[in-house]
Amino acid sequence: MASLGGNISPPESIISPQIFVAGIAGVVFFSIGLYQLSNKPSQDGAPEEPSLVKSLLLFCYSCFVKPHSRGAKGSQQVALESFYADQAGAYDVTRKALLKGREDMLALAAAQLRFKAEKQEESAAKKRIWVDVGGGTGWNIEAMSEFVNVPEFFSSVYLVDFSPSLCEVARKRFVRLGWTNVKVICQDARKFRLEDYENGPSGGRTTTPTRSSSGYFTPRPDHGGADLVTMSYSLSMIPDYYSVIDSLSCLLSPNGIMGVVDFYVQSKTDVSFRNYTGGMIGRHVNYLGRTFWRAWFDLDRVALEPGRRDYLEYRFGTILTGNLRNSVLGSIPYYIWLGCHKKPFSSSSLPHEIIERIDALATESPYLFPANKPKGTDALTRAIERTAPEIRSKAFDAAVGNLSANLPLPSFFYQNHHWRIYYDDQLEKHTQFNDEYIYAFTWEDSRVDASLLNLGADDVVLAITSAGDNILSYAMQSPARIHAIDLNPSQNHLLELKVAAFTALPYEDFWKIFGDGKHPDFRSLLLSKLSPHLSSRAFQYWLDNASIFTSTRGRGLYDTGGSKHAIRVFRWVSRIFGCRKAVEELLAAKTLAEQRTIWQSKIRPALLSPLVSNLVVSSEAFLWAALGVPKNQLAMIESDHATSKAVTGPSPTAKNTRAHAIWHYMVNTLDPVIETTHIASDNPYYHVCLTGAFAPDCHPDYLSRDAHAKLSTPGALDGLRIHTDEIDEVIARISPGTLTVAIVMDSMDWFTPGTNNNHSNNNTAAQQIRKLNRALQMGGRVLLRSAAREPWYIREFEAHGFVGKQVGDREPGRCIDRVNMYAGCWVCAKVENLPPPTPGLEVEMGQQPVLGEDLLRL
């Protein structure tokens, strides 16, 4: 934030239309900023800081009026002084509204450092070094004290800046604070050598700088001794940014963290084919925004061309990134980026070690070649195909492709946990969901699942993610491995958030987020506690949607997602029919008898009225958007209704229409629930719909204090893998005969029945069943629920090596579980292998090092 520069100087004689428009807009935005700043109290700073009004005038004069000196003989330092000398004392006051995200970047960096310290059980005396490049007045270093004790956490802090005026302000700041471990170095960042001030990359400090011999023909080391390197709004102000970025790797220790926050403009088109940038949420800036902000910032020689951020992401691996807007000043785009060395894990990592780590992340994930890379086009790919054909995955192939092209690995490989498997977030099958999950909570009764499955330590489970509640319930039974699968990335973001919260938060915070559905400090917890445990895409998603938990006007987590429409319809209907008070009475009912009376006399006549059914519930659009009911599943409901006694009995009570089918399905769902389960104390699924939150005595299993104690234990969730893909893609690449349980919920209701009903091998249900047969060991089970009491595809299971058993039948008046949303529940057990027989594991565990040795030879 303290280098001037820019690659293009403003024209001297001709004012272009771009600059004219930018100048006018600059005055407008400055006026807005002046108004907002003048209404905020100034913080106590160094004694020489001028008043707020004077500071703003200095800022306005320096940025918009005063001509910039080109410096004597092209000296960058003289040019910097021309810009900063008069406003150095007012710098911090005038940048509060403009330079957003600095505290967020520091919080993220501190969280990563604390995580590493806890993981490695570092002592309090551990030597840590921080280099703040372009640190200006030292504001960043003082601000870091909100997250760590700077004098104790860091043994050495180096502020490197090329402006003497700003460095002088920084020196006075640290004298005032009494921080003797901070050294202010007024020097060109390209020439700064940490070894000049430290005895080796990790040795003790020296009292006197020792000038290292360096030159063009003396290569600098691949890494240095700094545990943290930061750049705060300085990268965009450095003319020769390539050499500065190159020099950062010589400062950063093998396991060090880099943090950058800066302005940017970029088109989605520029980066849509890069898999290593950590995600695309909010990255695109439209054409007008790109043109305007580049022109406006160019007045002060602040360069927003995309190449700066691109080169940073090319030279280093991306851990986390976020794309944000400064809403205070015209939605200026800025980004926060955390990175590490491109070559991961340690400076001494051999290809064998890197491949082992990649293999751990990629094994048993779905396989997909990059679209622009034909199969088998390089020696590395061919070698892997020969040695381990069954463990190939899209994650592995993406990693190999990047390594071959000298690119950073996809950001998933730099995360601290193996939970989330790499996926291409730009594929249409993922973008179709428009960054929204359908389910904020899972509509499967975990209590019934637990009794049916009785999971043990040797079980390998595959299940649909949904909201992740049942995945966590399965994890409480400690199976060997759980594969959570969902095509919707946002559903997996929700599960990832829950897993991170188990790992990082105490029970009280965990309950507020997922029990109450709201937490006023969620954003702060996301940055300082949860971020080290999230993938970059999940982090961006929740940073962008933090208001779900923090908004005082919103209803919280359980009033979000596609399912919120159903909850809101019920709320709307209850208000129109004047039965909101009756809902409160239902929740206060002490007995089932009292609950039944309230339902029958006050709520049921409104909710199950033919008017509501005809106008809202039977709408195909509503059924899909609110309840996730696809056309094929709706057809199954209508088919069952057409053959029911209500239609075909001697005294029909219903017509064979969609409206009647949906109405009867709702009646058969809700009436038995009210009759047999107590909503207030033992049915969390309907409790959350009625109240928008869970209660301490009515919640899913994973929200209990005992569950938190178990799943927050280190290593409790190490067996979890989260796949963002189709079920077929995942099970096709799981080693044959390794699964013991597959829970597919109602997903098979989505398939279209075979055209000739003779178990054709061409229909999609049969194809998935054959893949399940291959992936499951003998005796392995498939648990499924269906909107039909006897779904057509049970015959497909029985034709492909399974025996089906109905374990839940929702006859009129009966519940299959506390949700009762489905008409039938089935367990299909594998009793025979399909030809050709399912082989044993094709790659024995003892053979896996061969893969690493082969890659090492390549």
KEPADREN-548106 format. One line per 2 residues: number of its first residue (from 1); for each residue x, y, z of C-alpha. Coordinates in steps of 0.1 Angstrom, whole numbers, plus 5000, padded with zeros to 4 digits. Last residue first. Layout:
N
NUM = X Y Z; ...
# end
This chain:
858
858 = 5097 4600 4850; 5118 4579 4874
856 = 5100 4596 4903; 5067 4588 4887
854 = 5075 4551 4885; 5087 4552 4921
852 = 5055 4568 4933; 5033 4543 4915
850 = 5055 4514 4929; 5047 4527 4964
848 = 5011 4514 4958; 5021 4477 4956
846 = 5017 4469 4993; 4981 4482 4993
844 = 4972 4458 4966; 4960 4472 4932
842 = 4934 4452 4915; 4913 4448 4946
840 = 4894 4416 4942; 4874 4410 4911
838 = 4836 4414 4906; 4827 4385 4885
836 = 4822 4391 4847; 4793 4386 4849
834 = 4773 4400 4878; 4782 4390 4913
832 = 4756 4375 4935; 4736 4381 4967
830 = 4738 4419 4970; 4713 4432 4995
828 = 4685 4456 4986; 4670 4475 5016
826 = 4637 4493 5009; 4616 4522 5023
824 = 4582 4531 5009; 4557 4559 5007
822 = 4581 4587 5014; 4577 4619 5034
820 = 4570 4600 5066; 4594 4623 5084
818 = 4593 4605 5118; 4597 4571 5100
816 = 4576 4546 5079; 4545 4561 5094
814 = 4510 4544 5092; 4475 4558 5086
812 = 4472 4548 5050; 4499 4522 5042
810 = 4533 4538 5044; 4554 4506 5039
808 = 4589 4505 5055; 4614 4477 5055
806 = 4606 4463 5021; 4632 4437 5011
804 = 4650 4435 4978; 4674 4407 4968
802 = 4702 4418 4946; 4722 4404 4917
800 = 4710 4424 4887; 4675 4412 4880
798 = 4665 4418 4916; 4677 4453 4915
796 = 4658 4460 4882; 4626 4446 4898
794 = 4631 4471 4926; 4632 4497 4899
792 = 4594 4499 4896; 4589 4513 4930
790 = 4567 4494 4955; 4552 4520 4979
788 = 4561 4548 4955; 4576 4581 4967
786 = 4607 4561 4973; 4633 4555 5000
784 = 4666 4536 4995; 4691 4516 5014
782 = 4715 4495 4993; 4733 4467 5012
780 = 4765 4447 5008; 4762 4410 5012
778 = 4790 4403 4987; 4811 4435 4984
776 = 4796 4465 4967; 4814 4484 4939
774 = 4804 4459 4912; 4768 4456 4923
772 = 4765 4494 4925; 4778 4497 4890
770 = 4752 4472 4878; 4725 4492 4897
768 = 4736 4524 4880; 4733 4509 4845
766 = 4699 4493 4854; 4686 4527 4865
764 = 4699 4544 4833; 4680 4521 4809
762 = 4700 4503 4782; 4705 4470 4801
760 = 4668 4463 4797; 4651 4448 4827
758 = 4621 4437 4807; 4600 4468 4813
756 = 4601 4477 4776; 4610 4514 4778
754 = 4629 4512 4811; 4615 4535 4837
752 = 4628 4571 4837; 4651 4578 4866
750 = 4644 4604 4892; 4629 4580 4916
748 = 4664 4565 4918; 4675 4594 4939
746 = 4651 4587 4968; 4677 4582 4994
744 = 4708 4565 4978; 4723 4550 5009
742 = 4751 4526 4998; 4766 4502 5023
740 = 4795 4477 5022; 4816 4493 4995
738 = 4850 4477 4987; 4841 4450 4961
736 = 4854 4469 4931; 4877 4499 4938
734 = 4856 4530 4935; 4858 4545 4901
732 = 4823 4536 4887; 4809 4544 4921
730 = 4818 4580 4918; 4807 4588 4883
728 = 4774 4569 4887; 4766 4588 4919
726 = 4769 4621 4900; 4795 4647 4911
724 = 4808 4668 4940; 4824 4642 4962
722 = 4830 4647 4999; 4854 4622 5014
720 = 4852 4614 5052; 4876 4590 5068
718 = 4895 4617 5086; 4863 4628 5105
716 = 4872 4617 5140; 4909 4625 5135
714 = 4911 4650 5163; 4880 4647 5185
712 = 4853 4672 5174; 4831 4643 5162
710 = 4828 4627 5196; 4823 4658 5218
708 = 4800 4673 5192; 4779 4641 5191
706 = 4776 4641 5229; 4765 4677 5229
704 = 4737 4668 5205; 4734 4685 5171
702 = 4744 4653 5151; 4714 4634 5164
700 = 4689 4657 5149; 4671 4682 5172
698 = 4643 4684 5198; 4654 4690 5234
696 = 4677 4719 5227; 4653 4732 5201
694 = 4658 4733 5163; 4651 4765 5143
692 = 4627 4780 5118; 4598 4774 5141
690 = 4573 4753 5121; 4597 4738 5096
688 = 4623 4732 5124; 4597 4713 5145
686 = 4587 4692 5115; 4621 4676 5111
684 = 4629 4678 5148; 4602 4653 5157
682 = 4606 4642 5193; 4598 4670 5217
680 = 4576 4696 5201; 4564 4674 5172
678 = 4552 4644 5193; 4550 4615 5168
676 = 4521 4591 5162; 4489 4609 5152
674 = 4506 4641 5139; 4530 4621 5117
672 = 4501 4598 5106; 4481 4628 5094
670 = 4510 4645 5076; 4522 4620 5050
668 = 4490 4602 5041; 4472 4636 5039
666 = 4500 4651 5017; 4498 4621 4993
664 = 4460 4624 4992; 4463 4661 4982
662 = 4490 4653 4957; 4470 4626 4940
660 = 4438 4647 4941; 4455 4677 4924
658 = 4472 4654 4898; 4439 4638 4888
656 = 4424 4603 4892; 4394 4614 4912
654 = 4390 4608 4949; 4366 4593 4974
652 = 4357 4561 4954; 4331 4538 4970
650 = 4338 4503 4956; 4375 4511 4955
648 = 4394 4523 4924; 4401 4559 4933
646 = 4405 4560 4971; 4414 4523 4970
644 = 4447 4533 4952; 4455 4523 4917
642 = 4455 4559 4902; 4471 4572 4934
640 = 4501 4549 4929; 4505 4562 4894
638 = 4502 4599 4904; 4529 4595 4930
636 = 4551 4577 4905; 4545 4605 4879
634 = 4556 4631 4905; 4588 4611 4910
632 = 4594 4612 4872; 4587 4649 4870
630 = 4612 4658 4898; 4602 4666 4934
628 = 4628 4688 4951; 4604 4700 4977
626 = 4603 4738 4972; 4616 4743 4936
624 = 4604 4710 4922; 4570 4707 4938
622 = 4564 4744 4933; 4571 4742 4896
620 = 4549 4711 4892; 4520 4729 4909
618 = 4500 4705 4930; 4510 4724 4962
616 = 4500 4759 4951; 4466 4766 4936
614 = 4449 4732 4937; 4463 4720 4970
612 = 4458 4754 4987; 4421 4755 4976
610 = 4415 4718 4983; 4423 4726 5020
608 = 4451 4706 5036; 4468 4735 5053
606 = 4437 4753 5063; 4414 4725 5075
604 = 4445 4707 5090; 4455 4736 5113
602 = 4426 4743 5137; 4403 4714 5145
600 = 4423 4683 5134; 4457 4697 5143
598 = 4447 4711 5177; 4430 4679 5187
596 = 4458 4657 5175; 4484 4677 5196
594 = 4462 4675 5227; 4460 4637 5223
592 = 4497 4635 5216; 4505 4651 5249
590 = 4521 4683 5262; 4511 4706 5234
588 = 4532 4738 5233; 4542 4733 5197
586 = 4506 4727 5187; 4496 4758 5206
584 = 4521 4779 5187; 4507 4765 5154
582 = 4472 4774 5166; 4483 4809 5172
580 = 4494 4811 5136; 4460 4798 5125
578 = 4444 4829 5110; 4436 4814 5076
576 = 4458 4839 5058; 4485 4836 5084
574 = 4486 4799 5084; 4487 4798 5046
572 = 4516 4823 5044; 4536 4803 5071
570 = 4529 4771 5052; 4539 4787 5019
568 = 4571 4800 5036; 4581 4765 5047
566 = 4575 4751 5013; 4595 4779 4997
564 = 4623 4775 5022; 4630 4741 5007
562 = 4649 4757 4978; 4676 4771 5001
560 = 4671 4794 5030; 4647 4798 5059
558 = 4665 4771 5079; 4697 4791 5079
556 = 4684 4822 5096; 4652 4841 5097
554 = 4666 4873 5081; 4661 4908 5094
552 = 4689 4907 5120; 4713 4894 5093
550 = 4742 4874 5107; 4736 4838 5098
548 = 4723 4841 5063; 4744 4873 5060
546 = 4775 4851 5057; 4765 4843 5022
544 = 4795 4856 5002; 4819 4845 5029
542 = 4801 4812 5030; 4806 4805 4993
540 = 4841 4818 4992; 4851 4794 5021
538 = 4834 4765 5003; 4853 4773 4971
536 = 4886 4777 4989; 4883 4744 5008
534 = 4875 4748 5045; 4893 4738 5077
532 = 4917 4767 5079; 4888 4791 5074
530 = 4867 4780 5103; 4883 4799 5132
528 = 4894 4834 5123; 4876 4841 5091
526 = 4845 4821 5095; 4843 4829 5132
524 = 4843 4866 5123; 4816 4861 5097
522 = 4795 4841 5121; 4796 4867 5149
520 = 4758 4873 5150; 4750 4836 5148
518 = 4718 4823 5133; 4704 4788 5125
516 = 4694 4783 5161; 4707 4747 5160
514 = 4732 4749 5132; 4750 4782 5138
512 = 4740 4788 5175; 4747 4751 5183
510 = 4782 4752 5169; 4790 4784 5188
508 = 4780 4768 5221; 4796 4734 5212
506 = 4830 4749 5208; 4842 4756 5173
504 = 4871 4743 5151; 4867 4707 5141
502 = 4829 4704 5145; 4825 4737 5127
500 = 4847 4725 5098; 4825 4695 5094
498 = 4794 4716 5094; 4809 4740 5069
496 = 4819 4711 5047; 4783 4697 5048
494 = 4770 4731 5037; 4795 4735 5009
492 = 4785 4700 4998; 4750 4711 4993
490 = 4763 4742 4975; 4782 4720 4950
488 = 4750 4704 4938; 4759 4670 4923
486 = 4760 4654 4957; 4780 4626 4971
484 = 4793 4618 5006; 4817 4589 5007
482 = 4822 4576 5043; 4851 4555 5053
480 = 4860 4531 5081; 4827 4535 5099
478 = 4827 4554 5132; 4790 4552 5143
476 = 4790 4590 5148; 4801 4594 5112
474 = 4767 4579 5101; 4750 4607 5120
472 = 4773 4632 5103; 4764 4619 5069
470 = 4728 4621 5080; 4729 4658 5086
468 = 4749 4666 5055; 4723 4689 5039
466 = 4718 4665 5009; 4750 4645 5010
464 = 4739 4613 4992; 4755 4583 5008
462 = 4784 4558 5002; 4796 4539 5033
460 = 4826 4517 5038; 4819 4495 5069
458 = 4847 4480 5089; 4842 4499 5121
456 = 4805 4491 5123; 4772 4504 5109
454 = 4739 4492 5123; 4721 4498 5090
452 = 4684 4495 5098; 4686 4509 5134
450 = 4709 4538 5123; 4687 4546 5093
448 = 4656 4547 5115; 4672 4572 5139
446 = 4687 4593 5111; 4652 4600 5097
444 = 4658 4614 5063; 4646 4649 5052
442 = 4681 4665 5056; 4683 4702 5066
440 = 4690 4733 5045; 4679 4715 5014
438 = 4678 4729 4979; 4713 4745 4979
436 = 4719 4776 4959; 4749 4786 4938
434 = 4729 4788 4906; 4720 4751 4906
432 = 4727 4747 4869; 4763 4757 4876
430 = 4772 4721 4887; 4759 4701 4857
428 = 4770 4730 4835; 4807 4724 4844
426 = 4824 4755 4857; 4830 4742 4892
424 = 4854 4715 4880; 4858 4691 4909
422 = 4885 4683 4935; 4876 4661 4965
420 = 4867 4677 4998; 4876 4659 5030
418 = 4914 4656 5027; 4922 4684 5052
416 = 4946 4713 5054; 4939 4726 5019
414 = 4968 4729 4993; 4955 4700 4971
412 = 4920 4715 4968; 4936 4747 4953
410 = 4943 4729 4920; 4981 4722 4917
408 = 5002 4751 4906; 5012 4750 4870
406 = 5045 4736 4856; 5026 4721 4827
404 = 5033 4685 4837; 5024 4693 4873
402 = 4991 4708 4862; 4982 4677 4841
400 = 4992 4653 4869; 4970 4672 4894
398 = 4940 4673 4871; 4944 4636 4864
396 = 4945 4628 4901; 4915 4649 4909
394 = 4896 4635 4879; 4903 4600 4893
392 = 4924 4570 4884; 4924 4545 4912
390 = 4913 4515 4890; 4940 4518 4864
388 = 4969 4518 4888; 5003 4509 4872
386 = 4996 4509 4834; 4973 4539 4835
384 = 4997 4558 4857; 5025 4553 4832
382 = 5004 4564 4803; 4995 4596 4821
380 = 5031 4604 4829; 5042 4596 4793
378 = 5018 4621 4777; 4988 4620 4755
376 = 4969 4591 4770; 4934 4605 4769
374 = 4930 4638 4750; 4936 4670 4770
372 = 4913 4700 4763; 4883 4687 4782
370 = 4904 4677 4812; 4899 4640 4818
368 = 4873 4629 4844; 4874 4603 4871
366 = 4853 4602 4902; 4870 4599 4936
364 = 4881 4566 4951; 4917 4578 4955
362 = 4923 4615 4948; 4933 4630 4981
360 = 4955 4601 4993; 4969 4598 4958
358 = 4978 4634 4957; 4997 4630 4990
356 = 5015 4599 4977; 5023 4617 4944
354 = 5039 4645 4964; 5060 4621 4984
352 = 5072 4602 4953; 5079 4635 4934
350 = 5103 4643 4963; 5094 4669 4989
348 = 5125 4686 5003; 5111 4721 5002
346 = 5080 4710 5020; 5043 4702 5015
344 = 5036 4718 4982; 5055 4730 4952
342 = 5036 4761 4943; 5047 4776 4976
340 = 5018 4790 4997; 4988 4811 4992
338 = 4961 4833 5008; 4942 4858 4986
336 = 4918 4885 4994; 4902 4904 4964
334 = 4889 4938 4957; 4862 4953 4934
332 = 4851 4988 4942; 4814 4987 4950
330 = 4809 5025 4948; 4828 5036 4979
328 = 4812 5021 5010; 4801 4989 4992
326 = 4837 4978 4988; 4832 4946 4967
324 = 4845 4911 4973; 4863 4883 4956
322 = 4877 4857 4981; 4906 4833 4979
320 = 4919 4805 5000; 4949 4781 4997
318 = 4962 4791 4962; 4996 4777 4952
316 = 5022 4802 4941; 5038 4816 4909
314 = 5007 4812 4888; 4983 4828 4913
312 = 5006 4858 4917; 5010 4860 4879
310 = 4972 4861 4874; 4968 4887 4901
308 = 4992 4911 4885; 4981 4902 4849
306 = 4945 4913 4855; 4953 4950 4849
304 = 4944 4971 4879; 4973 4995 4880
302 = 4973 5023 4906; 4991 5052 4888
300 = 4970 5077 4907; 4949 5086 4876
298 = 4951 5049 4867; 4927 5042 4895
296 = 4898 5059 4876; 4906 5044 4843
294 = 4909 5009 4856; 4878 5013 4877
292 = 4857 5025 4847; 4867 5000 4821
290 = 4864 4970 4844; 4831 4982 4858
288 = 4816 4989 4824; 4827 4954 4811
286 = 4814 4935 4841; 4836 4923 4869
284 = 4838 4885 4872; 4854 4871 4904
282 = 4822 4869 4925; 4824 4832 4930
280 = 4850 4818 4906; 4870 4793 4926
278 = 4904 4785 4940; 4926 4798 4911
276 = 4941 4764 4903; 4916 4750 4877
274 = 4921 4776 4851; 4898 4775 4821
272 = 4874 4801 4833; 4902 4826 4841
270 = 4901 4853 4815; 4865 4846 4805
268 = 4853 4855 4840; 4865 4890 4833
266 = 4888 4907 4857; 4892 4939 4877
264 = 4914 4941 4908; 4921 4960 4940
262 = 4943 4944 4967; 4946 4920 4996
260 = 4975 4895 4997; 4985 4869 5023
258 = 5013 4844 5019; 5018 4815 5043
256 = 5049 4796 5050; 5055 4758 5049
254 = 5088 4759 5029; 5096 4794 5043
252 = 5087 4825 5022; 5114 4851 5014
250 = 5129 4836 4983; 5093 4829 4970
248 = 5086 4866 4975; 5114 4876 4950
246 = 5094 4863 4920; 5064 4884 4930
244 = 5087 4915 4932; 5103 4907 4898
242 = 5070 4904 4881; 5055 4935 4898
240 = 5079 4959 4881; 5056 4989 4883
238 = 5044 4984 4920; 5012 5000 4929
236 = 4987 4971 4923; 5009 4949 4944
234 = 5009 4973 4973; 4972 4972 4985
232 = 4983 4950 5014; 5011 4926 5007
230 = 5019 4899 5033; 5046 4873 5039
228 = 5043 4849 5068; 5065 4821 5081
226 = 5095 4839 5067; 5126 4818 5065
224 = 5134 4816 5028; 5126 4795 4997
222 = 5139 4786 4963; 5172 4803 4971
220 = 5185 4833 4951; 5206 4827 4920
218 = 5239 4845 4918; 5244 4855 4881
216 = 5223 4886 4883; 5238 4896 4917
214 = 5238 4888 4953; 5265 4888 4979
212 = 5247 4892 5012; 5250 4923 5032
210 = 5251 4916 5069; 5227 4937 5089
208 = 5237 4942 5125; 5222 4927 5156
206 = 5216 4893 5139; 5185 4873 5145
204 = 5187 4836 5152; 5184 4809 5125
202 = 5155 4800 5102; 5165 4811 5067
200 = 5201 4818 5077; 5214 4841 5104
198 = 5187 4868 5100; 5190 4904 5088
196 = 5208 4901 5055; 5193 4866 5051
194 = 5159 4883 5048; 5171 4898 5015
192 = 5153 4929 5003; 5164 4939 4968
190 = 5131 4935 4950; 5112 4952 4978
188 = 5132 4984 4972; 5143 4996 5006
186 = 5132 5015 5037; 5134 4987 5063
184 = 5113 4991 5095; 5121 4965 5121
182 = 5095 4952 5145; 5107 4930 5174
180 = 5111 4961 5197; 5074 4967 5199
178 = 5071 4996 5224; 5037 5007 5209
176 = 5049 5044 5207; 5082 5033 5193
174 = 5063 5011 5169; 5042 5040 5156
172 = 5072 5064 5154; 5090 5039 5131
170 = 5059 5035 5109; 5055 5072 5104
168 = 5091 5074 5094; 5086 5045 5070
166 = 5057 5064 5054; 5079 5094 5047
164 = 5109 5073 5035; 5087 5056 5009
162 = 5103 5023 4996; 5087 5000 5021
160 = 5097 4968 5039; 5082 4962 5073
158 = 5101 4933 5089; 5087 4914 5119
156 = 5109 4892 5140; 5102 4868 5169
154 = 5066 4867 5160; 5039 4854 5184
152 = 5052 4873 5214; 5055 4909 5202
150 = 5025 4904 5178; 5001 4889 5203
148 = 4977 4874 5178; 4943 4883 5162
146 = 4936 4919 5172; 4974 4925 5173
144 = 4974 4921 5135; 4961 4957 5133
142 = 4994 4970 5146; 5012 4951 5119
140 = 4988 4962 5092; 4990 4999 5101
138 = 5027 4999 5098; 5028 5032 5079
136 = 5037 5017 5046; 5038 4979 5046
134 = 5049 4976 5010; 5060 4941 5018
132 = 5051 4929 5053; 5077 4902 5063
130 = 5067 4880 5092; 5091 4857 5110
128 = 5083 4831 5136; 5107 4815 5161
126 = 5089 4791 5183; 5092 4801 5220
124 = 5055 4793 5227; 5062 4758 5217
122 = 5049 4743 5185; 5025 4714 5187
120 = 5028 4708 5149; 4990 4708 5145
118 = 4986 4736 5170; 5012 4758 5153
116 = 4999 4751 5118; 4964 4760 5129
114 = 4977 4792 5146; 4995 4802 5114
112 = 4964 4795 5092; 4942 4815 5115
110 = 4967 4844 5116; 4966 4845 5078
108 = 4928 4845 5076; 4925 4873 5103
106 = 4952 4893 5085; 4933 4891 5052
104 = 4901 4901 5069; 4917 4930 5086
102 = 4930 4943 5053; 4896 4937 5035
100 = 4888 4973 5027; 4913 4999 5017
98 = 4891 5029 5007; 4870 5035 5038
96 = 4900 5034 5062; 4924 5049 5038
94 = 4920 5086 5048; 4928 5082 5085
92 = 4958 5059 5079; 4975 5082 5054
90 = 4971 5115 5073; 5007 5116 5086
88 = 5021 5105 5052; 5000 5131 5033
86 = 5026 5157 5023; 5054 5132 5016
84 = 5032 5105 4999; 5029 5114 4963
82 = 5061 5133 4955; 5078 5109 4979
80 = 5068 5080 4958; 5081 5097 4926
78 = 5114 5103 4944; 5116 5066 4954
76 = 5108 5055 4918; 5138 5074 4905
74 = 5134 5081 4868; 5164 5104 4866
72 = 5148 5126 4892; 5113 5116 4898
70 = 5083 5114 4875; 5065 5138 4897
68 = 5028 5134 4901; 5006 5165 4896
66 = 4986 5175 4926; 4949 5177 4919
64 = 4931 5144 4923; 4950 5121 4946
62 = 4973 5145 4965; 4947 5173 4968
60 = 4918 5150 4978; 4940 5131 5003
58 = 4953 5164 5018; 4917 5177 5020
56 = 4906 5145 5037; 4934 5147 5062
54 = 4926 5183 5070; 4890 5175 5077
52 = 4899 5145 5099; 4925 5165 5119
50 = 4962 5160 5113; 4981 5130 5126
48 = 5013 5141 5143; 5005 5126 5177
46 = 5002 5090 5163; 4967 5076 5164
44 = 4935 5080 5183; 4907 5068 5162
42 = 4885 5092 5142; 4848 5092 5149
40 = 4826 5083 5119; 4802 5108 5104
38 = 4829 5127 5085; 4840 5094 5069
36 = 4806 5087 5054; 4801 5123 5040
34 = 4837 5124 5027; 4833 5090 5011
32 = 4802 5100 4992; 4819 5132 4981
30 = 4849 5112 4970; 4826 5089 4950
28 = 4811 5119 4932; 4845 5136 4926
26 = 4859 5103 4912; 4830 5099 4889
24 = 4838 5132 4873; 4875 5123 4871
22 = 4866 5088 4856; 4845 5104 4829
20 = 4873 5128 4820; 4899 5100 4823
18 = 4879 5078 4799; 4872 5107 4775
16 = 4910 5112 4771; 4927 5143 4784
14 = 4953 5154 4760; 4985 5172 4769
12 = 5002 5152 4796; 4987 5117 4791
10 = 4987 5097 4823; 5017 5073 4827
8 = 5011 5036 4819; 5029 5008 4837
6 = 5019 5017 4872; 5040 5030 4900
4 = 5034 5042 4935; 5044 5020 4963
2 = 5030 5023 4998; 5000 5000 5000
# end
